[in-house]
Each structure stands twice: as structure tokens, then as C-alpha cells.
Amino acid sequence: MNEEKEKIISFASQKFIREGFYKTTMDEIASEMRISKKTIYKNFSSKEELVKFVAKNFFDDNVSKIDEVLKIQCNAVEKLVRLFEAVGNIIVKINDKMLSDIHHYAPEHWKEIDDFRTRKMSSFLTGIINQGQKEGYFLKLRPEILIAVFIASIRSVVNPEFTINNRFTMIEALRGSIEILMNGIMTDKGKKIFKKLNYGAKI
């Protein structure tokens, strides 16, 4: 990727995350960057293609940050909390308008994001749940079922349509979901660790 293209993606990322993309025009981006619209179209065939690059760049960058979090040596309860804190920090960066715009006006991109987060969450959760069961912090339930319940809950609740209809923010939806899910899978031993971490105050 050339430097010019990277600069456009970087600028558009910040603007879309703050304001959404549906009402943002290529003219506005060109004007604010002090470049010609022709320069943008030399690198991106349409605003839709730019949105796709922005979304991919954002999630690739933040998944690498989550990978780093999961390399930290700690018990499974703390690791799962760290994972959700990292996800929460990602959500905080995004204006709900941005996610709503993608959900409503670029459904093909939303499907890619949804598929991507489902695959990554499944990968992240598998290792943590197996670790937690060995440590005695999580109930001895089938990991596949636990992972499916986690992912289904997050997909349903941390979702623009749900949050807008129920007047939640994404972070409120995530916090509520995780507290319910965590308390549902932990042993008494795990709940003691969870309580000490003061999860609700961290995210």
C-alpha cells in the first residue's frame, strides 16, 4: 500500500469513526485533507471501497492489540476480563453512528465484520475457556456450547439495531452482556476472582 493511500485511510478512519460515513462525502474528505478529489479516486474507486478499507484496517489493527493482551500470563478469569476490556476499548473509539451506518447502508461490509469478529472471538475464547476449566474457575460444561452462547449473545446485543432500539450505547450493551455471561459460567472459586477484579468499574 502506498503512502498516499495510507494517509487517506488514516484520515477517513478518524472522520468515519467520529461522524459515521453515510453523510460524509468524498468532497469533504478531499477538502479537509487539502487534496483533490481526483487523488482520492485514484486510490479508491468509490466511497464504498474506502469504507471497506477503513473497516478492515481498523479491525486488523485492533485484533493485533487483543493478541498482545492474550499473551499476558495470568489466570483465565483475569484473561477473559482483559479480553473484554480490550473489546470495550475498541468499541469506545467508535461512534455508534459509524456502526449504525455500516449496518444499514453497507450490509455486505457489516456481514464481513460480523463474520470476522465471530471467527476471532471463537479463537480467543477457546483457549481461555479450556484454561479456566483446568484451573477450576469455569464450570465443566462443553466449551463448544459456552463459546456458542457467548458469541450469540454478543452478536445479538452488541449490535447497532438492538442498541438503538433500546437506547443503549454499545459499551453499555457489552458490559451488561459480559457480567451476565461471566457469572453464568464461573464456579464459586472463579466468582471470587471476578469480584476482586472489580470488572464493572474497569470497562
C-alpha positions, 0 to 999 in steps of 0.5 A: 500500500502506498503512502498516499493511500495510507494517509487517506485511510488514516484520515477517513478512519478518524472522520468515519469513526467520529461522524459515521460515513453515510453523510460524509462525502468524498468532497469533504474528505478531499477538502479537509485533507487539502487534496483533490478529489481526483487523488482520492479516486485514484486510490479508491474507486468509490466511497464504498471501497474506502469504507471497506478499507477503513473497516478492515484496517481498523479491525486488523489493527485492533485484533493485533492489540487483543493478541498482545493482551492474550499473551499476558500470563495470568489466570483465565478469569483475569484473561477473559476480563482483559479480553473484554476490556480490550473489546470495550476499548475498541468499541469506545473509539467508535461512534455508534453512528459509524456502526449504525451506518455500516449496518444499514447502508453497507450490509455486505461490509457489516456481514464481513465484520460480523463474520470476522469478529465471530471467527476471532472471538471463537479463537480467543475464547477457546483457549481461555475457556479450556484454561479456566476449566483446568484451573477450576474457575469455569464450570465443566460444561462443553466449551463448544456450547459456552463459546456458542452462547457467548458469541450469540449473545454478543452478536445479538446485543452488541449490535447497532439495531438492538442498541438503538432500539433500546437506547443503549450505547454499545459499551453499555450493551457489552458490559451488561452482556459480559457480567451476565455471561461471566457469572453464568459460567464461573464456579464459586472459586472463579466468582471470587476472582471476578469480584476482586477484579472489580470488572464493572468499574474497569470497562 
